[in-house]
Amino acid sequence: MTHSSPTHSSPPTPRTVPVDVVLPCLDEAAALPWVLARIPDGWRAIVVDNGSTDGSAEIARGLGATVVHEPRRGFGAACHTGLLAADADIVCFCDCDASLDPALLLPFVRAVRDGDSDLVLGRRRPQGRGAWPPHARLGNLVLARMLRRRTGLRLHDLGPLRAARRTELLGLGLTDRRSGYPLQMVVRAADAGWRVEEREVPYRPRTGRSKVTGTWRGTWHAVRDMRTVLNQPPLATRPQETAR
């Protein structure tokens, strides 16, 4: 299948930065100011606009973020475009809806940089009513158990807050471009023998309407995508895949 290439709002320039934070974005104008204000000093925010119609890209650019446009709809498409746009040694991922604080990534990055872990994931702990709908929590629990059977990793959450080294992430050859992207990252990391660590993080009610887990239908589609990933054989037994 042929896909259109992502487009940048301005030509990227060669640079060396400590950390890049990929923020997939679809109509998050109300959340962006808070999220971008919480990016640690010296880190770069890469906002991947996935077809917003509320001016999210312009707001992000005005707040100093690097903005990349990904025309293909899908959480995985946006995340991977951000990964390809990154040039830092360590890349983090965080939702752009103000449910998670990017400042929480500081110890994640420290663990990766110090060589204590290869992939650090955030285990979400709901804070307040509406932070994590019951159907979304149930779907996550089921998938975590399936992941344990598939990989042996004793994880409790497949949340979006995470950190790893960019070169190693690209080497995983991630191909999912929908909701299965975060899970595929963990599965392939486990297959590659990575040290995967989970750390608890507070999870706030999101700003605005959820595009995926806010409804039973969205949650079901996400679970379906992730089950497809879990049913894939280990990478070593499949034909060579491309990162794009």
Contacts in CASP RR format, 6 or more apart in sequence:
PFRMAT RR
TARGET T0000
AUTHOR 0000-0000-0000
METHOD contacts of the structure
MODEL  1
MTHSSPTHSSPPTPRTVPVDVVLPCLDEAAALPWVLARIPDGWRAIVVDN
GSTDGSAEIARGLGATVVHEPRRGFGAACHTGLLAADADIVCFCDCDASL
DPALLLPFVRAVRDGDSDLVLGRRRPQGRGAWPPHARLGNLVLARMLRRR
TGLRLHDLGPLRAARRTELLGLGLTDRRSGYPLQMVVRAADAGWRVEERE
VPYRPRTGRSKVTGTWRGTWHAVRDMRTVLNQPPLATRPQETAR
3 72 0 8 1.000
3 244 0 8 1.000
4 71 0 8 1.000
4 72 0 8 1.000
6 48 0 8 1.000
6 68 0 8 1.000
6 69 0 8 1.000
6 70 0 8 1.000
6 71 0 8 1.000
6 81 0 8 1.000
6 82 0 8 1.000
6 84 0 8 1.000
6 85 0 8 1.000
7 68 0 8 1.000
7 69 0 8 1.000
7 71 0 8 1.000
8 67 0 8 1.000
8 68 0 8 1.000
8 69 0 8 1.000
8 85 0 8 1.000
9 57 0 8 1.000
9 61 0 8 1.000
9 66 0 8 1.000
9 67 0 8 1.000
9 68 0 8 1.000
9 69 0 8 1.000
12 66 0 8 1.000
12 85 0 8 1.000
12 87 0 8 1.000
14 87 0 8 1.000
15 87 0 8 1.000
16 87 0 8 1.000
16 88 0 8 1.000
17 42 0 8 1.000
17 43 0 8 1.000
17 44 0 8 1.000
17 87 0 8 1.000
17 88 0 8 1.000
18 42 0 8 1.000
18 43 0 8 1.000
18 88 0 8 1.000
18 89 0 8 1.000
18 90 0 8 1.000
19 40 0 8 1.000
19 42 0 8 1.000
19 43 0 8 1.000
19 44 0 8 1.000
19 88 0 8 1.000
19 89 0 8 1.000
19 90 0 8 1.000
19 91 0 8 1.000
19 92 0 8 1.000
19 105 0 8 1.000
19 109 0 8 1.000
19 163 0 8 1.000
20 43 0 8 1.000
20 44 0 8 1.000
20 46 0 8 1.000
20 85 0 8 1.000
20 86 0 8 1.000
20 87 0 8 1.000
20 88 0 8 1.000
20 90 0 8 1.000
20 91 0 8 1.000
20 92 0 8 1.000
20 166 0 8 1.000
21 39 0 8 1.000
21 43 0 8 1.000
21 44 0 8 1.000
21 45 0 8 1.000
21 46 0 8 1.000
21 91 0 8 1.000
21 92 0 8 1.000
21 93 0 8 1.000
21 94 0 8 1.000
21 102 0 8 1.000
21 105 0 8 1.000
22 46 0 8 1.000
22 48 0 8 1.000
22 79 0 8 1.000
22 82 0 8 1.000
22 83 0 8 1.000
22 85 0 8 1.000
22 86 0 8 1.000
22 91 0 8 1.000
22 92 0 8 1.000
22 93 0 8 1.000
22 94 0 8 1.000
23 35 0 8 1.000
23 45 0 8 1.000
23 46 0 8 1.000
23 47 0 8 1.000
23 48 0 8 1.000
23 65 0 8 1.000
23 93 0 8 1.000
23 94 0 8 1.000
23 95 0 8 1.000
23 96 0 8 1.000
23 102 0 8 1.000
24 48 0 8 1.000
24 50 0 8 1.000
24 75 0 8 1.000
24 76 0 8 1.000
24 78 0 8 1.000
24 79 0 8 1.000
24 82 0 8 1.000
24 93 0 8 1.000
24 95 0 8 1.000
24 96 0 8 1.000
25 32 0 8 1.000
25 47 0 8 1.000
25 48 0 8 1.000
25 49 0 8 1.000
25 50 0 8 1.000
25 52 0 8 1.000
25 56 0 8 1.000
25 57 0 8 1.000
25 60 0 8 1.000
25 78 0 8 1.000
25 96 0 8 1.000
26 49 0 8 1.000
26 50 0 8 1.000
26 51 0 8 1.000
26 52 0 8 1.000
26 56 0 8 1.000
26 73 0 8 1.000
26 78 0 8 1.000
26 211 0 8 1.000
27 52 0 8 1.000
27 53 0 8 1.000
27 54 0 8 1.000
27 56 0 8 1.000
27 211 0 8 1.000
28 35 0 8 1.000
28 52 0 8 1.000
28 54 0 8 1.000
28 56 0 8 1.000
28 96 0 8 1.000
28 97 0 8 1.000
28 207 0 8 1.000
28 208 0 8 1.000
29 52 0 8 1.000
29 54 0 8 1.000
29 55 0 8 1.000
29 56 0 8 1.000
29 59 0 8 1.000
30 207 0 8 1.000
30 208 0 8 1.000
31 96 0 8 1.000
31 97 0 8 1.000
31 98 0 8 1.000
31 206 0 8 1.000
31 207 0 8 1.000
31 208 0 8 1.000
32 47 0 8 1.000
32 56 0 8 1.000
32 59 0 8 1.000
32 60 0 8 1.000
32 63 0 8 1.000
32 96 0 8 1.000
33 59 0 8 1.000
33 63 0 8 1.000
34 98 0 8 1.000
34 207 0 8 1.000
35 45 0 8 1.000
35 94 0 8 1.000
35 96 0 8 1.000
35 97 0 8 1.000
35 98 0 8 1.000
35 102 0 8 1.000
36 45 0 8 1.000
36 47 0 8 1.000
36 60 0 8 1.000
36 63 0 8 1.000
36 64 0 8 1.000
36 65 0 8 1.000
37 63 0 8 1.000
38 101 0 8 1.000
38 102 0 8 1.000
38 103 0 8 1.000
39 45 0 8 1.000
39 102 0 8 1.000
39 103 0 8 1.000
40 102 0 8 1.000
40 103 0 8 1.000
40 105 0 8 1.000
40 106 0 8 1.000
43 92 0 8 1.000
44 66 0 8 1.000
44 88 0 8 1.000
45 60 0 8 1.000
45 64 0 8 1.000
45 65 0 8 1.000
45 66 0 8 1.000
45 102 0 8 1.000
46 65 0 8 1.000
46 66 0 8 1.000
46 68 0 8 1.000
46 82 0 8 1.000
46 85 0 8 1.000
46 86 0 8 1.000
47 56 0 8 1.000
47 57 0 8 1.000
47 60 0 8 1.000
47 65 0 8 1.000
47 66 0 8 1.000
47 67 0 8 1.000
47 68 0 8 1.000
47 96 0 8 1.000
48 68 0 8 1.000
48 69 0 8 1.000
48 70 0 8 1.000
48 78 0 8 1.000
48 79 0 8 1.000
48 81 0 8 1.000
48 82 0 8 1.000
48 85 0 8 1.000
49 56 0 8 1.000
49 57 0 8 1.000
49 60 0 8 1.000
49 67 0 8 1.000
49 68 0 8 1.000
49 69 0 8 1.000
49 70 0 8 1.000
50 70 0 8 1.000
50 73 0 8 1.000
50 74 0 8 1.000
50 77 0 8 1.000
50 78 0 8 1.000
51 69 0 8 1.000
51 70 0 8 1.000
51 71 0 8 1.000
51 73 0 8 1.000
57 67 0 8 1.000
57 69 0 8 1.000
60 67 0 8 1.000
61 67 0 8 1.000
66 85 0 8 1.000
68 81 0 8 1.000
68 82 0 8 1.000
68 85 0 8 1.000
70 77 0 8 1.000
70 78 0 8 1.000
70 81 0 8 1.000
70 82 0 8 1.000
72 177 0 8 1.000
74 177 0 8 1.000
74 178 0 8 1.000
74 179 0 8 1.000
75 178 0 8 1.000
75 179 0 8 1.000
75 180 0 8 1.000
75 181 0 8 1.000
75 182 0 8 1.000
75 212 0 8 1.000
76 176 0 8 1.000
76 177 0 8 1.000
76 178 0 8 1.000
76 179 0 8 1.000
76 180 0 8 1.000
76 181 0 8 1.000
76 182 0 8 1.000
77 177 0 8 1.000
77 178 0 8 1.000
79 93 0 8 1.000
79 181 0 8 1.000
79 182 0 8 1.000
80 174 0 8 1.000
80 177 0 8 1.000
80 181 0 8 1.000
80 243 0 8 1.000
83 91 0 8 1.000
83 166 0 8 1.000
83 169 0 8 1.000
83 170 0 8 1.000
84 170 0 8 1.000
84 243 0 8 1.000
84 244 0 8 1.000
86 166 0 8 1.000
87 166 0 8 1.000
88 166 0 8 1.000
89 113 0 8 1.000
89 165 0 8 1.000
89 166 0 8 1.000
89 167 0 8 1.000
90 109 0 8 1.000
90 112 0 8 1.000
90 113 0 8 1.000
90 163 0 8 1.000
90 164 0 8 1.000
90 165 0 8 1.000
90 166 0 8 1.000
91 163 0 8 1.000
91 164 0 8 1.000
91 165 0 8 1.000
91 166 0 8 1.000
91 169 0 8 1.000
92 102 0 8 1.000
92 105 0 8 1.000
92 108 0 8 1.000
92 109 0 8 1.000
92 161 0 8 1.000
92 162 0 8 1.000
92 163 0 8 1.000
93 160 0 8 1.000
93 161 0 8 1.000
93 162 0 8 1.000
93 163 0 8 1.000
93 182 0 8 1.000
94 100 0 8 1.000
94 102 0 8 1.000
94 105 0 8 1.000
94 160 0 8 1.000
94 161 0 8 1.000
95 160 0 8 1.000
95 161 0 8 1.000
95 206 0 8 1.000
97 206 0 8 1.000
97 207 0 8 1.000
97 208 0 8 1.000
97 210 0 8 1.000
98 204 0 8 1.000
98 206 0 8 1.000
98 207 0 8 1.000
99 131 0 8 1.000
99 203 0 8 1.000
99 204 0 8 1.000
99 205 0 8 1.000
99 206 0 8 1.000
99 207 0 8 1.000
100 124 0 8 1.000
100 160 0 8 1.000
100 161 0 8 1.000
100 201 0 8 1.000
100 203 0 8 1.000
100 204 0 8 1.000
101 201 0 8 1.000
101 202 0 8 1.000
101 204 0 8 1.000
104 122 0 8 1.000
104 161 0 8 1.000
104 201 0 8 1.000
104 202 0 8 1.000
105 161 0 8 1.000
105 163 0 8 1.000
107 120 0 8 1.000
107 199 0 8 1.000
108 120 0 8 1.000
108 122 0 8 1.000
108 161 0 8 1.000
108 162 0 8 1.000
108 163 0 8 1.000
108 199 0 8 1.000
109 163 0 8 1.000
111 117 0 8 1.000
111 120 0 8 1.000
111 163 0 8 1.000
111 197 0 8 1.000
112 118 0 8 1.000
112 119 0 8 1.000
112 120 0 8 1.000
112 163 0 8 1.000
112 164 0 8 1.000
112 165 0 8 1.000
116 195 0 8 1.000
116 197 0 8 1.000
117 195 0 8 1.000
117 196 0 8 1.000
117 197 0 8 1.000
118 164 0 8 1.000
118 165 0 8 1.000
118 168 0 8 1.000
118 189 0 8 1.000
118 193 0 8 1.000
118 194 0 8 1.000
118 195 0 8 1.000
118 196 0 8 1.000
119 162 0 8 1.000
119 163 0 8 1.000
119 164 0 8 1.000
119 185 0 8 1.000
119 186 0 8 1.000
119 189 0 8 1.000
119 194 0 8 1.000
119 195 0 8 1.000
119 196 0 8 1.000
119 197 0 8 1.000
120 162 0 8 1.000
120 163 0 8 1.000
120 164 0 8 1.000
120 196 0 8 1.000
120 197 0 8 1.000
120 198 0 8 1.000
120 199 0 8 1.000
121 155 0 8 1.000
121 157 0 8 1.000
121 158 0 8 1.000
121 159 0 8 1.000
121 161 0 8 1.000
121 162 0 8 1.000
121 186 0 8 1.000
121 196 0 8 1.000
121 197 0 8 1.000
121 198 0 8 1.000
121 199 0 8 1.000
122 157 0 8 1.000
122 159 0 8 1.000
122 161 0 8 1.000
122 162 0 8 1.000
122 198 0 8 1.000
122 199 0 8 1.000
122 200 0 8 1.000
122 201 0 8 1.000
123 155 0 8 1.000
123 156 0 8 1.000
123 157 0 8 1.000
123 159 0 8 1.000
123 198 0 8 1.000
123 199 0 8 1.000
123 200 0 8 1.000
123 201 0 8 1.000
124 132 0 8 1.000
124 157 0 8 1.000
124 159 0 8 1.000
124 161 0 8 1.000
124 201 0 8 1.000
124 202 0 8 1.000
124 203 0 8 1.000
125 200 0 8 1.000
125 201 0 8 1.000
125 202 0 8 1.000
125 203 0 8 1.000
126 132 0 8 1.000
126 137 0 8 1.000
126 203 0 8 1.000
127 202 0 8 1.000
127 203 0 8 1.000
127 204 0 8 1.000
127 205 0 8 1.000
128 204 0 8 1.000
128 205 0 8 1.000
129 205 0 8 1.000
130 205 0 8 1.000
131 203 0 8 1.000
131 204 0 8 1.000
131 205 0 8 1.000
131 206 0 8 1.000
132 203 0 8 1.000
133 213 0 8 1.000
133 214 0 8 1.000
133 219 0 8 1.000
135 213 0 8 1.000
135 216 0 8 1.000
135 219 0 8 1.000
136 213 0 8 1.000
136 214 0 8 1.000
136 219 0 8 1.000
139 219 0 8 1.000
139 223 0 8 1.000
140 157 0 8 1.000
140 158 0 8 1.000
140 159 0 8 1.000
141 156 0 8 1.000
142 223 0 8 1.000
143 158 0 8 1.000
143 183 0 8 1.000
143 223 0 8 1.000
143 226 0 8 1.000
143 227 0 8 1.000
143 230 0 8 1.000
144 155 0 8 1.000
144 156 0 8 1.000
144 157 0 8 1.000
144 158 0 8 1.000
146 227 0 8 1.000
146 230 0 8 1.000
147 153 0 8 1.000
147 155 0 8 1.000
147 158 0 8 1.000
147 183 0 8 1.000
147 186 0 8 1.000
147 187 0 8 1.000
147 230 0 8 1.000
148 154 0 8 1.000
148 155 0 8 1.000
150 187 0 8 1.000
150 230 0 8 1.000
151 186 0 8 1.000
151 187 0 8 1.000
151 190 0 8 1.000
151 191 0 8 1.000
152 190 0 8 1.000
153 186 0 8 1.000
153 190 0 8 1.000
153 196 0 8 1.000
155 186 0 8 1.000
155 196 0 8 1.000
155 198 0 8 1.000
156 198 0 8 1.000
157 198 0 8 1.000
158 182 0 8 1.000
158 183 0 8 1.000
158 186 0 8 1.000
158 226 0 8 1.000
159 182 0 8 1.000
160 182 0 8 1.000
161 201 0 8 1.000
162 182 0 8 1.000
162 185 0 8 1.000
164 189 0 8 1.000
168 194 0 8 1.000
169 185 0 8 1.000
170 243 0 8 1.000
171 243 0 8 1.000
172 185 0 8 1.000
172 188 0 8 1.000
172 189 0 8 1.000
172 192 0 8 1.000
172 235 0 8 1.000
173 188 0 8 1.000
173 235 0 8 1.000
173 241 0 8 1.000
173 242 0 8 1.000
173 243 0 8 1.000
174 181 0 8 1.000
174 184 0 8 1.000
174 185 0 8 1.000
174 188 0 8 1.000
174 243 0 8 1.000
175 184 0 8 1.000
175 241 0 8 1.000
175 242 0 8 1.000
175 243 0 8 1.000
176 183 0 8 1.000
176 184 0 8 1.000
176 225 0 8 1.000
176 229 0 8 1.000
178 225 0 8 1.000
179 212 0 8 1.000
179 221 0 8 1.000
179 222 0 8 1.000
179 225 0 8 1.000
179 226 0 8 1.000
180 222 0 8 1.000
180 225 0 8 1.000
180 226 0 8 1.000
180 228 0 8 1.000
180 229 0 8 1.000
183 226 0 8 1.000
183 229 0 8 1.000
183 230 0 8 1.000
184 229 0 8 1.000
184 232 0 8 1.000
186 196 0 8 1.000
187 229 0 8 1.000
187 230 0 8 1.000
187 232 0 8 1.000
188 235 0 8 1.000
189 196 0 8 1.000
190 196 0 8 1.000
191 234 0 8 1.000
191 235 0 8 1.000
191 236 0 8 1.000
192 235 0 8 1.000
211 218 0 8 1.000
212 218 0 8 1.000
212 219 0 8 1.000
212 221 0 8 1.000
212 222 0 8 1.000
213 219 0 8 1.000
213 222 0 8 1.000
232 238 0 8 1.000
235 241 0 8 1.000
END
